[in-house]
Amino acid sequence: MQQKLAYRYDVEIKDDGKLKLSRLPFKKGTHLDVILIEQNKDNFSDLLNAAAFNLDFWNDPIDDQEWNET
Protein backbone atom coordinates (compact mmCIF):
# COMPACT_ATOMS: atom_id res chain seq x y z
CA MET A 1 0.00 0.00 0.00
CA GLN A 2 1.40 3.37 -0.99
CA GLN A 3 1.57 5.97 1.77
CA LYS A 4 -0.21 9.24 0.91
CA LEU A 5 0.51 12.57 2.51
CA ALA A 6 -2.29 14.98 3.38
CA TYR A 7 -1.96 18.74 3.08
CA ARG A 8 -4.25 21.18 4.87
CA TYR A 9 -4.90 24.70 3.64
CA ASP A 10 -7.08 27.24 5.42
CA VAL A 11 -8.65 29.14 2.53
CA GLU A 12 -11.71 31.23 1.77
CA ILE A 13 -13.95 31.13 -1.31
CA LYS A 14 -13.56 34.40 -3.25
CA ASP A 15 -16.42 36.65 -4.45
CA ASP A 16 -16.36 34.98 -7.86
CA GLY A 17 -16.89 31.56 -6.21
CA LYS A 18 -13.38 30.39 -7.02
CA LEU A 19 -10.88 28.74 -4.75
CA LYS A 20 -7.18 29.37 -5.27
CA LEU A 21 -4.41 27.24 -3.84
CA SER A 22 -0.90 28.44 -4.47
CA ARG A 23 2.49 26.81 -4.11
CA LEU A 24 1.28 23.23 -4.15
CA PRO A 25 4.05 20.63 -3.83
CA PHE A 26 2.98 18.67 -6.93
CA LYS A 27 4.25 18.48 -10.49
CA LYS A 28 2.18 19.79 -13.38
CA GLY A 29 -0.25 17.12 -14.55
CA THR A 30 -0.47 15.32 -11.19
CA HIS A 31 -3.96 13.94 -10.50
CA LEU A 32 -5.29 14.73 -7.03
CA ASP A 33 -8.27 13.77 -4.87
CA VAL A 34 -9.70 16.94 -3.34
CA ILE A 35 -11.97 16.85 -0.29
CA LEU A 36 -13.58 20.10 0.82
CA ILE A 37 -14.92 20.44 4.37
CA GLU A 38 -16.62 23.58 5.58
CA GLN A 39 -15.19 24.81 8.88
CA ASN A 40 -17.44 24.85 11.90
CA LYS A 41 -18.25 28.38 13.09
CA ASP A 42 -17.70 27.25 16.70
CA ASN A 43 -13.97 27.00 16.08
CA PHE A 44 -11.86 25.81 18.99
CA SER A 45 -8.55 26.22 17.16
CA ASP A 46 -7.21 28.56 19.85
CA LEU A 47 -7.68 25.84 22.48
CA LEU A 48 -6.26 23.16 20.22
CA ASN A 49 -3.20 25.29 19.49
CA ALA A 50 -2.68 25.98 23.19
CA ALA A 51 -2.93 22.28 23.99
CA ALA A 52 -0.58 21.25 21.19
CA PHE A 53 2.12 23.86 21.71
CA ASN A 54 2.22 24.19 25.48
CA LEU A 55 4.02 21.01 26.49
CA ASP A 56 6.15 22.60 29.21
CA PHE A 57 4.10 20.70 31.78
CA TRP A 58 5.83 17.49 30.69
CA ASN A 59 9.35 18.94 30.96
CA ASP A 60 9.88 18.24 34.66
CA PRO A 61 13.25 16.65 35.48
CA ILE A 62 12.28 15.92 39.11
CA ASP A 63 9.13 14.09 38.04
CA ASP A 64 11.10 12.21 35.39
CA GLN A 65 13.63 11.06 37.99
CA GLU A 66 10.92 9.92 40.40
CA TRP A 67 9.05 8.13 37.63
CA ASN A 68 12.18 6.30 36.52
CA GLU A 69 13.01 5.19 40.07
CA THR A 70 9.66 3.43 40.62
Helices and strands as residue ranges (DSSP letters): H 45-53, G 56-58, H 61-69
